[in-house]
Amino acid sequence: MATKFRGVRGGTAFGEPLCKTCSHSTYFQGQRISSAAVFCSALGGEHGSKPLAEEAYECSSYNDKRLVPVYQLEQVAWKAWADPSGQIRFINPAEFMFMAQKRAKREQEEYEKLAKKVGM
Protein backbone atom coordinates (compact mmCIF):
# COMPACT_ATOMS: atom_id res chain seq x y z
CA MET A 1 0.00 0.00 0.00
CA ALA A 2 1.32 3.44 -0.83
CA THR A 3 1.96 6.01 1.86
CA LYS A 4 -1.04 8.21 2.53
CA PHE A 5 -0.19 11.89 2.71
CA ARG A 6 -2.56 14.43 4.07
CA GLY A 7 -1.79 17.73 5.67
CA VAL A 8 2.01 17.91 5.30
CA ARG A 9 3.43 20.76 3.30
CA GLY A 10 7.10 21.68 3.55
CA GLY A 11 7.54 19.72 6.81
CA THR A 12 4.71 21.58 8.59
CA ALA A 13 1.55 19.67 9.48
CA PHE A 14 -1.87 21.21 8.87
CA GLY A 15 -5.47 20.03 8.76
CA GLU A 16 -6.87 16.92 10.46
CA PRO A 17 -4.52 14.10 11.48
CA LEU A 18 -4.86 10.74 9.71
CA CYS A 19 -5.51 8.92 12.99
CA LYS A 20 -8.99 10.46 13.25
CA THR A 21 -10.22 8.46 10.24
CA CYS A 22 -7.93 5.39 10.43
CA SER A 23 -9.37 1.98 11.29
CA HIS A 24 -6.19 1.09 13.21
CA SER A 25 -6.54 3.90 15.73
CA THR A 26 -8.37 4.03 19.06
CA TYR A 27 -9.07 7.31 20.86
CA PHE A 28 -9.59 7.91 24.54
CA GLN A 29 -10.70 11.39 25.61
CA GLY A 30 -10.96 12.44 29.23
CA GLN A 31 -12.89 15.37 30.65
CA ARG A 32 -9.98 17.71 30.02
CA ILE A 33 -8.74 18.42 26.51
CA SER A 34 -5.19 17.56 27.58
CA SER A 35 -6.20 14.09 28.80
CA ALA A 36 -6.47 12.41 25.39
CA ALA A 37 -4.69 9.24 24.29
CA VAL A 38 -4.29 7.65 20.85
CA PHE A 39 -3.42 3.98 20.29
CA CYS A 40 -2.41 2.37 16.98
CA SER A 41 -2.93 -1.34 16.33
CA ALA A 42 -0.92 -1.19 13.07
CA LEU A 43 2.25 -0.25 14.96
CA GLY A 44 1.63 -2.65 17.84
CA GLY A 45 1.45 -5.69 15.54
CA GLU A 46 0.75 -8.97 17.34
CA HIS A 47 1.24 -7.32 20.73
CA GLY A 48 -1.92 -5.20 20.47
CA SER A 49 -2.15 -1.44 20.20
CA LYS A 50 0.80 0.86 20.73
CA PRO A 51 0.29 4.28 22.37
CA LEU A 52 1.27 7.25 20.19
CA ALA A 53 2.98 10.34 21.56
CA GLU A 54 1.26 12.43 18.89
CA GLU A 55 -1.14 11.91 16.01
CA ALA A 56 0.14 11.11 12.53
CA TYR A 57 -0.21 13.31 9.49
CA GLU A 58 1.60 10.80 7.27
CA CYS A 59 1.36 7.00 7.57
CA SER A 60 2.08 3.97 5.38
CA SER A 61 -0.42 1.80 7.33
CA TYR A 62 -3.33 4.22 6.94
CA ASN A 63 -6.69 2.53 6.31
CA ASP A 64 -9.65 4.87 5.94
CA LYS A 65 -12.49 3.50 8.09
CA ARG A 66 -15.04 5.66 6.27
CA LEU A 67 -14.71 3.50 3.14
CA VAL A 68 -16.81 0.33 2.92
CA PRO A 69 -14.83 -2.82 2.03
CA VAL A 70 -15.68 -4.44 -1.31
CA TYR A 71 -16.60 -7.68 0.47
CA GLN A 72 -19.38 -5.91 2.40
CA LEU A 73 -20.68 -4.30 -0.79
CA GLU A 74 -20.82 -7.70 -2.51
CA GLN A 75 -22.86 -9.13 0.37
CA VAL A 76 -25.72 -6.68 -0.25
CA ALA A 77 -25.46 -6.33 -4.03
CA TRP A 78 -28.15 -7.69 -6.32
CA LYS A 79 -26.88 -10.17 -8.91
CA ALA A 80 -27.76 -10.73 -12.56
CA TRP A 81 -28.97 -14.31 -12.98
CA ALA A 82 -29.71 -16.31 -16.12
CA ASP A 83 -32.58 -18.76 -15.72
CA PRO A 84 -32.39 -22.17 -17.44
CA SER A 85 -34.88 -20.72 -19.95
CA GLY A 86 -32.31 -18.02 -20.85
CA GLN A 87 -34.16 -15.14 -19.23
CA ILE A 88 -31.88 -12.75 -17.32
CA ARG A 89 -33.16 -11.15 -14.14
CA PHE A 90 -31.84 -9.52 -10.97
CA ILE A 91 -32.05 -11.40 -7.68
CA ASN A 92 -31.25 -10.43 -4.10
CA PRO A 93 -28.26 -11.94 -2.23
CA ALA A 94 -30.32 -14.51 -0.27
CA GLU A 95 -32.04 -15.78 -3.41
CA PHE A 96 -28.67 -15.84 -5.19
CA MET A 97 -27.20 -18.14 -2.55
CA PHE A 98 -30.22 -20.45 -2.80
CA MET A 99 -30.02 -20.57 -6.60
CA ALA A 100 -26.23 -21.12 -6.56
CA GLN A 101 -26.59 -24.04 -4.13
CA LYS A 102 -29.40 -25.49 -6.24
CA ARG A 103 -27.25 -25.22 -9.39
CA ALA A 104 -24.22 -26.79 -7.64
CA LYS A 105 -26.37 -29.72 -6.43
CA ARG A 106 -27.76 -30.25 -9.93
CA GLU A 107 -24.24 -30.21 -11.44
CA GLN A 108 -23.02 -32.69 -8.80
CA GLU A 109 -25.90 -35.07 -9.63
CA GLU A 110 -25.11 -34.82 -13.36
CA TYR A 111 -21.44 -35.57 -12.64
CA GLU A 112 -22.35 -38.62 -10.55
CA LYS A 113 -24.64 -39.95 -13.32
CA LEU A 114 -21.87 -39.51 -15.88
CA ALA A 115 -19.35 -41.19 -13.59
CA LYS A 116 -21.68 -44.23 -13.25
CA LYS A 117 -22.03 -44.49 -17.03
CA VAL A 118 -18.27 -44.38 -17.54
CA GLY A 119 -17.73 -46.84 -14.68
CA MET A 120 -15.63 -44.73 -12.38
Order of alpha helices (4+ residues) and beta strands (2+ residues): beta-beta-beta-beta-beta-alpha-beta-beta-alpha-beta-beta-alpha
